[in-house]
Amino acid sequence: MGFSNLEDKLQYRFSDETILERALTHRSAATKNNERLEFLGDSIFGAITGEYFYLTLPSASEGELSRMRSQVVRKESLVSVARQMNLGSHLLLGSGEIKAGAHTRESILADSLEALIGAIYLDGGFINARNFVLHWFSENMERAMRARSIKDAKTTLQEWLQGQGNPLPDYQLVKTRGEAHSRTFTVSCKIKPLDSEFHATSDSRRKAEQLVAEQILEAIKVRQ
């Protein structure tokens, strides 16, 4: 069985294609399937991501590093990348799963991509696995680092308001939009020293609240 088209997308050639075949084999298709490789890939993925943030951000705390890694290794990130490389079309599934359209199922895509990371590590070592992860997950890593820069905005705003003797900010969810996998949240907030109401939209309510707090902090700086 040839996998040259997939290997072109991966930008990696397997020395032993049976490892790649195993990574693509769902348990519905064979007893020898990708579950063990998924276990290995999950560990390698976390190690590569953790190493990247550790080396890139020497001033980040353990908690910050852990939060950023969690953002990258979550299922949503894996599914997004699996879809980018059209991984589902290469999976080896049992006849029942094929009829059920399992090649598009998020859990199967995420698990199979972890198995693929494990397969690259097993076939080519840590450096090749790292190159693969850094190439395909670079946007997720950049997004996680950008989120870090705004994560303390709510705390900073709360401390400033308390220092001024003002009430704490009241964040209101004013709108949600989109399907469950691509939902956006719009949050508003108004504080006593300022007359304006501030709004922000993001892919999670927590991020939207952080963005609103950041806007208010900028407005306070202008006033001062």
C-alpha positions as CSV (number, residue, x, y, z in Angstrom):
1,M,0.0,0.0,0.0
2,G,1.5,3.3,-1.0
3,F,1.3,6.5,1.0
4,S,3.5,8.8,-1.1
5,N,0.7,11.5,-1.4
6,L,0.4,11.7,2.4
7,E,4.1,11.7,2.9
8,D,4.4,14.6,0.5
9,K,1.9,16.6,2.7
10,L,3.8,15.5,5.9
11,Q,7.1,16.5,4.4
12,Y,8.5,13.3,5.9
13,R,9.4,10.0,4.2
14,F,9.1,6.9,6.4
15,S,11.9,4.4,6.3
16,D,9.5,1.8,7.5
17,E,6.0,2.3,5.9
18,T,4.5,-0.4,8.1
19,I,4.8,2.1,11.0
20,L,2.8,4.7,9.0
21,E,0.2,2.1,8.0
22,R,-0.2,1.2,11.7
23,A,-0.6,4.8,12.6
24,L,-3.5,5.1,10.1
25,T,-5.2,1.9,11.1
26,H,-8.3,2.4,13.3
27,R,-9.2,-0.4,15.8
28,S,-12.3,-1.1,13.7
29,A,-10.1,-2.3,10.8
30,A,-7.6,-4.6,12.5
31,T,-6.4,-6.0,15.8
32,K,-3.0,-4.4,15.2
33,N,-4.2,-0.8,15.2
34,N,-2.9,2.7,16.1
35,E,-3.9,2.8,19.8
36,R,-0.4,2.2,21.1
37,L,1.1,4.8,18.7
38,E,-1.6,7.2,19.9
39,F,-0.4,6.8,23.4
40,L,3.2,7.4,22.4
41,G,2.3,10.3,20.2
42,D,0.4,12.0,22.9
43,S,3.5,12.0,25.2
44,I,5.8,13.1,22.4
45,F,3.5,15.9,21.3
46,G,3.3,17.3,24.8
47,A,7.1,17.1,25.3
48,I,7.8,18.9,22.0
49,T,5.3,21.6,22.8
50,G,6.5,22.0,26.3
51,E,10.1,22.2,25.1
52,Y,9.2,24.9,22.6
53,F,7.6,27.2,25.1
54,Y,10.3,26.5,27.7
55,L,13.1,27.6,25.3
56,T,11.1,30.4,23.5
57,L,9.8,32.1,26.7
58,P,12.5,32.0,29.4
59,S,10.6,34.4,31.6
60,A,7.3,32.4,31.6
61,S,6.2,30.8,34.8
62,E,5.4,27.1,35.2
63,G,1.7,27.9,35.2
64,E,2.0,30.0,32.0
65,L,3.9,27.2,30.2
66,S,1.4,24.7,31.3
67,R,-1.6,26.8,30.1
68,M,0.0,27.5,26.7
69,R,0.9,23.8,26.2
70,S,-2.7,22.8,27.0
71,Q,-4.0,25.2,24.4
72,V,-1.9,23.6,21.7
73,V,-2.3,19.9,22.6
74,R,-6.1,20.0,23.0
75,K,-8.4,18.1,20.7
76,E,-9.6,21.1,18.8
77,S,-6.0,21.9,17.6
78,L,-5.4,18.3,16.6
79,V,-8.7,18.2,14.6
80,S,-7.9,21.4,12.8
81,V,-4.5,20.2,11.7
82,A,-5.8,16.8,10.7
83,R,-8.3,18.5,8.5
84,Q,-5.7,20.7,6.9
85,M,-3.7,17.7,5.8
86,N,-6.9,15.8,4.8
87,L,-5.8,13.0,7.2
88,G,-9.3,11.4,7.3
89,S,-9.1,10.3,3.6
90,H,-6.0,8.2,4.4
91,L,-7.4,6.4,7.5
92,L,-7.9,2.6,7.4
93,L,-11.3,1.9,8.9
94,G,-13.7,-1.1,9.3
95,S,-16.6,-1.3,6.9
96,G,-19.1,-0.2,9.5
97,E,-17.1,2.9,10.4
98,I,-16.7,3.7,6.7
99,K,-20.4,3.7,6.2
100,A,-20.9,5.8,9.3
101,G,-18.5,8.5,7.9
102,A,-16.0,8.0,10.8
103,H,-13.2,9.5,8.8
104,T,-14.7,12.9,9.6
105,R,-15.3,12.2,13.3
106,E,-13.3,14.6,15.5
107,S,-12.2,12.0,18.1
108,I,-10.8,9.7,15.4
109,L,-9.0,12.5,13.6
110,A,-7.4,13.7,16.8
111,D,-6.4,10.3,17.9
112,S,-5.0,9.4,14.5
113,L,-2.9,12.5,14.3
114,E,-1.4,11.7,17.7
115,A,-0.6,8.2,16.4
116,L,1.0,9.8,13.4
117,I,3.3,11.9,15.6
118,G,4.2,8.8,17.5
119,A,4.9,7.0,14.2
120,I,7.3,9.7,13.0
121,Y,9.1,9.7,16.4
122,L,9.4,5.9,16.2
123,D,10.6,5.9,12.6
124,G,12.8,9.0,12.5
125,G,13.5,10.1,16.1
126,F,12.7,13.1,18.2
127,I,14.2,15.7,15.8
128,N,11.9,14.7,12.9
129,A,8.9,14.5,15.2
130,R,9.8,18.0,16.5
131,N,10.1,19.4,13.0
132,F,6.7,18.0,12.1
133,V,5.0,19.4,15.1
134,L,6.6,22.8,14.8
135,H,5.6,23.0,11.1
136,W,2.0,22.0,11.5
137,F,1.2,23.6,14.9
138,S,3.1,26.9,14.5
139,E,-0.1,28.9,14.3
140,N,-1.5,27.3,17.4
141,M,1.7,28.0,19.3
142,E,1.7,31.7,18.2
143,R,-1.9,32.0,19.2
144,A,-1.1,30.6,22.6
145,M,1.7,33.0,23.1
146,R,-0.5,36.0,22.1
147,A,-3.1,34.9,24.6
148,R,-0.4,34.9,27.3
149,S,0.2,38.6,26.7
150,I,-3.4,39.4,27.7
151,K,-4.1,36.8,30.4
152,D,-3.4,39.2,33.3
153,A,-5.5,42.1,32.1
154,K,-8.6,41.2,34.3
155,T,-6.4,40.9,37.4
156,T,-4.6,44.2,36.7
157,L,-7.9,46.0,36.1
158,Q,-9.5,44.5,39.3
159,E,-6.5,45.6,41.4
160,W,-6.6,49.1,39.9
161,L,-10.3,49.5,40.7
162,Q,-9.9,48.2,44.2
163,G,-7.0,50.7,44.7
164,Q,-9.3,53.5,43.6
165,G,-12.1,52.4,45.9
166,N,-14.4,51.6,42.9
167,P,-16.7,48.6,42.3
168,L,-15.3,45.6,40.5
169,P,-16.0,45.2,36.8
170,D,-19.1,43.5,35.7
171,Y,-18.6,41.4,32.5
172,Q,-21.8,40.7,30.6
173,L,-22.2,38.1,27.9
174,V,-24.2,40.0,25.3
175,K,-24.1,37.7,22.3
176,T,-23.0,34.3,21.0
177,R,-22.8,33.3,17.4
178,G,-21.9,30.3,15.3
179,E,-21.9,26.5,15.6
180,A,-20.5,24.7,18.6
181,H,-17.1,24.0,16.9
182,S,-16.7,27.7,15.8
183,R,-18.7,29.7,18.3
184,T,-17.8,33.3,19.1
185,F,-18.6,35.2,22.3
186,T,-19.2,38.9,22.7
187,V,-18.7,40.5,26.1
188,S,-19.4,44.0,27.4
189,C,-18.1,45.8,30.4
190,K,-18.6,49.3,32.0
191,I,-16.7,50.6,35.0
192,K,-17.5,53.6,37.2
193,P,-14.6,56.0,36.3
194,L,-15.4,55.7,32.5
195,D,-18.6,56.6,30.8
196,S,-18.1,54.3,27.8
197,E,-19.1,50.7,27.5
198,F,-16.5,48.4,26.1
199,H,-17.1,45.3,23.9
200,A,-14.9,42.4,22.6
201,T,-15.4,39.2,20.7
202,S,-13.4,36.0,20.8
203,D,-13.6,32.3,20.5
204,S,-14.2,31.8,24.3
205,R,-15.9,33.9,26.9
206,R,-12.8,34.1,29.0
207,K,-10.7,35.5,26.2
208,A,-13.4,38.0,25.3
209,E,-13.4,39.2,29.0
210,Q,-9.6,39.5,28.9
211,L,-9.7,41.6,25.7
212,V,-12.4,43.9,27.2
213,A,-10.2,44.4,30.3
214,E,-7.2,45.2,28.1
215,Q,-9.3,47.8,26.2
216,I,-10.3,49.4,29.5
217,L,-6.8,49.5,30.8
218,E,-5.7,51.3,27.6
219,A,-8.5,53.8,28.1
220,I,-7.5,54.4,31.7
221,K,-3.9,55.1,30.5
222,V,-5.2,57.7,28.1
223,R,-7.3,59.4,30.8
224,Q,-4.3,59.5,33.1
